């Protein structure tokens, strides 16, 4: 993956994907530094959360995304992709949420 850093005021962002590579209701997994992130587009909005389930090790990109609900493939915990909150157990810890934006056909995230 090509990685670039840009300065937006005092915050550093990393290029993670071309906008065209992420259609609505799609999700991709990216590695930024040592962090595994899930980048998803729902209802035209791009979101970035932890890519690993907070309950047990499972890559969330292998789960399902329905509207704003992200389902873990291992134990079917459900998270709100917009704010990381737990919607259904067995998880009880929310996912971390990362700042993300699109500019000039590129998706950028701050870790």
Backbone as a chain_set.jsonl record, in Angstrom:
{"seq": "XXXXXXXXXXXXXXXXXXXXXXXXXXXXXXXXXXXXXXXXXXXXXXXXXXXXXXXXXXXXXXXXXXXXXXXXXXXXXXXXXXXXXXXXXXXXXXXXXXXXXXXXXXXXXXX", "coords": {"N": [[0.849, -1.172, 0.0], [0.568, 2.176, -0.843], [1.712, 4.86, 1.078], [1.142, 8.042, 2.354], [1.808, 11.109, 4.023], [0.066, 13.947, 5.145], [-0.244, 17.365, 6.151], [-2.758, 18.781, 8.019], [-3.701, 21.529, 9.296], [-2.68, 21.117, 12.497], [-2.651, 18.413, 12.538], [-1.795, 15.059, 11.648], [-2.333, 13.045, 8.855], [-2.858, 9.92, 7.128], [-2.687, 8.547, 3.91], [-4.991, 6.127, 2.831], [-6.584, 4.837, 0.911], [-7.907, 4.914, -2.448], [-10.743, 6.857, -3.218], [-12.519, 5.8, -5.108], [-12.193, 3.086, -4.811], [-13.807, 2.226, -2.807], [-16.909, 1.439, -2.54], [-20.409, 2.196, -1.744], [-21.543, 0.612, 1.206], [-19.358, -1.031, 1.276], [-16.284, -2.36, 2.663], [-12.904, -2.144, 3.76], [-9.758, -3.437, 4.871], [-7.019, -1.893, 6.418], [-3.579, -1.273, 7.149], [-2.125, 0.892, 9.323], [0.697, 2.194, 10.408], [1.169, 0.357, 13.242], [-1.407, -0.288, 13.594], [-4.406, -1.998, 12.858], [-6.952, -1.173, 10.8], [-10.416, -0.709, 9.975], [-11.949, 0.458, 7.183], [-14.851, 1.887, 6.049], [-17.711, 2.475, 3.944], [-20.817, 3.898, 4.324], [-24.063, 4.807, 3.457], [-23.006, 6.826, 1.858], [-21.08, 8.008, 3.456], [-17.785, 7.95, 4.844], [-16.152, 5.867, 7.179], [-13.923, 5.082, 9.914], [-12.683, 2.569, 11.935], [-11.464, 0.412, 14.624], [-9.921, -2.481, 13.294], [-9.98, -4.977, 14.351], [-11.942, -7.11, 16.306], [-13.234, -6.147, 19.489], [-13.885, -8.038, 21.35], [-12.934, -10.73, 20.89], [-10.138, -12.042, 19.084], [-10.686, -11.273, 15.852], [-10.856, -10.525, 12.454], [-12.544, -7.804, 11.427], [-13.215, -7.098, 8.838], [-13.943, -9.411, 7.623], [-16.471, -9.78, 8.428], [-19.938, -8.745, 8.373], [-21.553, -5.893, 6.913], [-24.232, -3.899, 7.414], [-26.078, -1.269, 6.599], [-25.491, 0.887, 9.143], [-24.525, -0.97, 10.877], [-22.054, -3.133, 11.981], [-21.022, -6.403, 11.858], [-19.336, -8.843, 13.69], [-17.388, -11.561, 12.442], [-16.856, -13.773, 14.014], [-18.187, -14.177, 16.658], [-20.461, -12.816, 16.208], [-20.915, -10.29, 17.355], [-22.203, -6.97, 17.394], [-21.54, -3.754, 16.114], [-21.777, -0.188, 16.028], [-20.876, 1.432, 13.229], [-20.504, 4.123, 12.993], [-19.886, 5.315, 15.463], [-18.552, 3.426, 16.936], [-19.8, 2.122, 19.027], [-21.128, -0.611, 21.004], [-23.651, -2.652, 19.824], [-24.782, -5.137, 20.063], [-24.0, -7.927, 22.129], [-21.552, -10.631, 22.122], [-19.544, -8.775, 22.764], [-18.387, -6.135, 24.893], [-16.941, -3.888, 24.931], [-16.458, -0.889, 23.241], [-15.479, -0.167, 19.799], [-12.536, 1.576, 18.813], [-12.657, 4.759, 17.278], [-11.61, 6.502, 14.394], [-10.432, 9.575, 13.02], [-11.408, 10.492, 9.782], [-11.288, 11.435, 6.358], [-12.303, 12.492, 3.041], [-10.657, 13.629, 0.156], [-10.098, 15.073, -2.925], [-10.45, 12.597, -4.324], [-9.217, 10.773, -2.653], [-8.838, 8.825, 0.343], [-8.23, 9.612, 3.665], [-6.78, 9.042, 6.88], [-6.501, 9.586, 10.406], [-4.427, 8.387, 12.865]], "CA": [[0.0, 0.0, 0.0], [1.278, 3.443, -0.827], [1.351, 5.652, 2.242], [1.605, 9.419, 2.325], [1.358, 11.901, 5.149], [-0.182, 15.347, 4.842], [-0.534, 18.172, 7.327], [-4.003, 19.53, 8.0], [-3.505, 22.323, 10.501], [-1.62, 20.482, 13.292], [-2.915, 16.982, 12.609], [-1.186, 14.265, 10.586], [-3.198, 12.026, 8.27], [-2.203, 8.963, 6.242], [-3.475, 8.066, 2.778], [-5.276, 4.7, 2.992], [-7.225, 4.233, -0.265], [-8.569, 5.79, -3.409], [-12.19, 6.907, -2.979], [-13.201, 4.93, -6.07], [-12.044, 1.682, -4.423], [-14.703, 1.933, -1.686], [-18.303, 1.741, -2.884], [-21.315, 2.204, -0.604], [-21.702, -0.664, 1.91], [-18.105, -1.776, 1.186], [-15.297, -2.131, 3.706], [-11.562, -2.649, 3.499], [-8.856, -3.431, 6.01], [-5.749, -1.246, 6.117], [-2.618, -1.215, 8.235], [-1.526, 2.218, 9.462], [1.648, 1.947, 11.484], [0.918, -0.974, 13.81], [-2.851, -0.392, 13.811], [-5.264, -2.576, 11.832], [-8.178, -0.384, 10.755], [-11.464, -1.031, 9.023], [-12.482, 1.641, 6.521], [-16.132, 1.483, 5.467], [-18.586, 3.536, 3.435], [-22.24, 3.628, 4.478], [-24.895, 5.968, 3.123], [-22.152, 7.843, 1.269], [-20.102, 8.512, 4.428], [-16.659, 7.067, 5.129], [-15.889, 5.691, 8.607], [-12.724, 4.313, 10.244], [-12.727, 2.001, 13.285], [-10.548, -0.713, 14.809], [-10.177, -3.574, 12.373], [-10.027, -6.224, 15.116], [-13.038, -7.104, 17.273], [-12.825, -5.882, 20.867], [-14.257, -9.178, 22.194], [-11.981, -11.813, 20.639], [-9.43, -11.711, 17.846], [-11.338, -11.569, 14.574], [-10.754, -9.407, 11.525], [-13.915, -7.361, 11.161], [-13.447, -7.019, 7.396], [-14.541, -10.687, 7.235], [-17.846, -9.773, 8.915], [-20.966, -8.165, 7.508], [-21.909, -4.501, 7.136], [-25.601, -3.605, 6.987], [-26.332, 0.116, 6.959], [-24.449, 1.333, 10.057], [-24.214, -2.08, 11.794], [-20.927, -3.983, 11.608], [-21.123, -7.659, 12.583], [-18.11, -9.624, 13.783], [-17.586, -12.89, 11.852], [-16.569, -14.855, 14.958], [-19.275, -14.397, 17.617], [-21.592, -11.997, 15.743], [-21.107, -9.025, 18.067], [-22.578, -5.906, 16.459], [-21.019, -2.438, 16.46], [-22.207, 0.938, 15.197], [-19.693, 1.876, 12.49], [-20.392, 5.579, 13.093], [-19.276, 5.763, 16.726], [-17.865, 2.298, 17.556], [-20.536, 1.575, 20.167], [-21.601, -1.988, 20.94], [-25.099, -2.765, 19.643], [-25.133, -6.485, 20.534], [-22.871, -8.689, 22.647], [-20.924, -10.687, 23.424], [-18.598, -7.678, 23.036], [-18.87, -5.086, 25.783], [-16.035, -2.756, 24.76], [-16.637, -0.309, 21.905], [-14.338, -0.033, 18.908], [-11.995, 2.925, 18.682], [-13.044, 5.437, 16.042], [-10.525, 7.353, 13.917], [-10.808, 10.658, 12.113], [-11.225, 10.115, 8.387], [-11.914, 12.358, 5.415], [-12.01, 12.308, 1.626], [-10.253, 14.849, -0.548], [-9.528, 14.864, -4.263], [-10.466, 11.196, -4.711], [-8.409, 9.978, -1.742], [-9.313, 8.672, 1.715], [-7.148, 9.865, 4.615], [-7.159, 8.734, 8.251], [-5.563, 9.986, 11.466], [-4.316, 7.365, 13.923]], "C": [[0.893, 1.234, 0.0], [0.791, 4.256, 0.352], [1.955, 7.033, 2.11], [1.11, 10.101, 3.58], [1.135, 13.326, 4.674], [-0.43, 16.071, 6.147], [-1.838, 18.91, 7.1], [-4.06, 20.268, 9.317], [-2.406, 21.638, 11.299], [-1.765, 18.973, 13.339], [-2.338, 16.248, 11.405], [-2.13, 13.152, 10.147], [-2.387, 11.144, 7.337], [-3.172, 8.555, 5.15], [-3.714, 6.572, 2.972], [-5.899, 4.05, 1.762], [-7.735, 5.309, -1.21], [-10.072, 5.725, -3.142], [-12.95, 5.928, -3.871], [-13.119, 3.455, -5.687], [-13.001, 1.271, -3.31], [-16.11, 2.386, -2.028], [-19.164, 1.72, -1.627], [-21.551, 0.779, -0.103], [-20.49, -1.572, 1.74], [-17.237, -1.471, 2.395], [-13.985, -2.768, 3.297], [-10.769, -2.592, 4.798], [-7.549, -2.782, 5.57], [-4.872, -1.295, 7.362], [-1.991, 0.164, 8.217], [-0.607, 2.142, 10.667], [1.45, 0.52, 11.96], [-0.572, -1.231, 14.02], [-3.568, -1.001, 12.604], [-6.591, -1.835, 11.893], [-9.141, -0.948, 9.727], [-11.975, 0.302, 8.485], [-13.749, 1.187, 5.809], [-16.884, 2.705, 4.967], [-20.029, 3.081, 3.616], [-23.003, 4.913, 4.227], [-24.053, 7.141, 2.616], [-21.085, 8.398, 2.186], [-19.015, 7.481, 4.689], [-16.399, 7.063, 6.639], [-14.619, 4.874, 8.786], [-12.801, 3.878, 11.7], [-11.638, 0.935, 13.399], [-10.917, -1.826, 13.846], [-10.284, -4.928, 13.044], [-11.124, -6.096, 16.164], [-12.505, -6.906, 18.687], [-13.126, -7.056, 21.804], [-13.243, -10.314, 22.095], [-11.342, -11.524, 19.286], [-10.196, -12.216, 16.632], [-11.198, -10.325, 13.71], [-12.156, -9.022, 11.075], [-14.228, -7.233, 9.683], [-14.085, -8.307, 6.877], [-15.991, -10.799, 7.702], [-18.791, -9.17, 7.896], [-21.215, -6.714, 7.898], [-23.295, -4.278, 6.558], [-25.958, -2.232, 7.515], [-25.215, 0.566, 7.89], [-24.013, 0.239, 11.033], [-23.118, -2.969, 11.209], [-20.979, -5.23, 12.486], [-19.8, -8.414, 12.524], [-18.355, -11.018, 13.216], [-17.431, -14.034, 12.85], [-17.743, -15.165, 15.882], [-20.49, -13.517, 17.337], [-21.915, -10.8, 16.629], [-21.416, -7.965, 17.018], [-22.101, -4.563, 17.003], [-21.631, -1.399, 15.535], [-20.955, 1.514, 14.547], [-19.459, 3.378, 12.642], [-19.67, 6.025, 14.354], [-18.581, 4.634, 17.493], [-18.626, 1.618, 18.675], [-20.996, 0.142, 19.908], [-23.118, -1.975, 20.831], [-25.619, -4.099, 20.16], [-23.873, -7.167, 21.01], [-22.57, -9.885, 21.774], [-19.907, -9.582, 23.72], [-19.228, -6.695, 24.016], [-17.98, -3.85, 25.741], [-16.22, -2.189, 23.358], [-15.346, -0.328, 21.095], [-13.83, 1.403, 18.956], [-12.387, 3.468, 17.326], [-11.919, 6.399, 15.678], [-11.06, 8.425, 12.981], [-10.48, 10.236, 10.691], [-11.888, 11.168, 7.517], [-11.499, 11.997, 4.001], [-11.656, 13.647, 1.019], [-9.632, 14.46, -1.877], [-9.406, 13.388, -4.637], [-9.629, 10.281, -3.828], [-9.036, 9.934, -0.353], [-8.104, 8.759, 2.635], [-7.645, 9.574, 6.025], [-6.067, 9.205, 9.214], [-5.598, 8.922, 12.547], [-3.619, 7.998, 15.115]], "O": [[1.859, 1.314, 0.759], [-0.412, 4.334, 0.601], [3.135, 7.18, 1.792], [0.089, 9.703, 4.14], [1.923, 13.854, 3.89], [-0.791, 15.447, 7.145], [-1.999, 19.593, 6.089], [-4.428, 19.694, 10.342], [-1.275, 21.577, 10.818], [-1.067, 18.314, 14.11], [-2.384, 16.748, 10.281], [-2.657, 12.409, 10.974], [-1.354, 11.563, 6.815], [-4.334, 8.253, 5.42], [-2.776, 5.824, 3.244], [-5.766, 2.841, 1.576], [-7.962, 6.454, -0.819], [-10.609, 4.651, -2.871], [-13.913, 5.301, -3.431], [-13.902, 2.65, -6.19], [-13.018, 0.109, -2.906], [-16.47, 3.548, -1.84], [-18.713, 1.281, -0.568], [-21.734, -0.144, -0.897], [-20.575, -2.766, 2.028], [-17.424, -0.458, 3.069], [-13.948, -3.779, 2.596], [-11.068, -1.807, 5.698], [-7.031, -3.075, 4.493], [-5.37, -1.35, 8.486], [-1.393, 0.567, 7.219], [-1.065, 2.039, 11.805], [1.551, -0.421, 11.173], [-0.957, -2.268, 14.56], [-3.361, -0.572, 11.469], [-7.276, -1.864, 12.915], [-8.741, -1.576, 8.747], [-12.386, 1.171, 9.254], [-13.727, 0.215, 5.053], [-16.727, 3.811, 5.483], [-20.423, 2.02, 3.13], [-22.632, 5.976, 4.723], [-24.347, 8.3, 2.908], [-20.253, 9.189, 1.742], [-19.288, 6.282, 4.748], [-16.421, 8.108, 7.29], [-14.268, 4.067, 7.924], [-12.964, 4.707, 12.595], [-10.977, 0.595, 12.417], [-12.098, -2.081, 13.609], [-10.634, -5.918, 12.402], [-11.218, -5.07, 16.839], [-11.45, -7.434, 19.039], [-12.662, -7.061, 22.944], [-12.751, -10.801, 23.114], [-11.931, -10.846, 18.445], [-10.335, -13.42, 16.416], [-11.399, -9.206, 14.182], [-12.859, -9.802, 10.433], [-15.399, -7.258, 9.303], [-14.702, -8.305, 5.811], [-16.665, -11.788, 7.414], [-18.482, -9.095, 6.707], [-21.104, -6.349, 9.068], [-23.51, -4.448, 5.358], [-26.122, -2.041, 8.72], [-24.065, 0.622, 7.455], [-23.209, 0.502, 11.927], [-23.239, -3.485, 10.098], [-20.98, -5.129, 13.713], [-19.221, -8.6, 11.454], [-19.405, -11.608, 13.468], [-17.839, -15.158, 12.558], [-18.243, -16.29, 15.892], [-21.431, -13.475, 18.129], [-23.056, -10.339, 16.656], [-20.945, -8.052, 15.884], [-22.24, -4.273, 18.191], [-21.964, -1.7, 14.388], [-20.073, 2.025, 15.237], [-18.341, 3.855, 12.444], [-18.922, 7.003, 14.328], [-18.071, 4.862, 18.59], [-18.146, 0.627, 19.225], [-21.22, -0.265, 18.768], [-23.796, -1.359, 21.652], [-26.751, -4.19, 20.635], [-22.81, -7.028, 20.405], [-23.265, -10.126, 20.787], [-19.45, -9.478, 24.858], [-20.434, -6.45, 23.984], [-18.241, -2.873, 26.443], [-16.145, -2.934, 22.381], [-14.257, -0.487, 21.646], [-14.615, 2.337, 19.121], [-12.442, 2.731, 16.341], [-11.34, 7.04, 16.555], [-12.021, 8.203, 12.244], [-9.409, 9.69, 10.426], [-12.921, 11.729, 7.883], [-10.504, 11.308, 3.776], [-12.272, 14.668, 1.324], [-8.741, 13.612, -1.933], [-8.393, 12.966, -5.195], [-9.357, 9.141, -4.202], [-9.685, 10.888, 0.074], [-7.094, 8.085, 2.429], [-8.808, 9.832, 6.335], [-4.882, 9.219, 8.883], [-6.658, 8.594, 13.08], [-3.41, 7.337, 16.132]]}, "num_chains": 1, "name": "protein.A"}
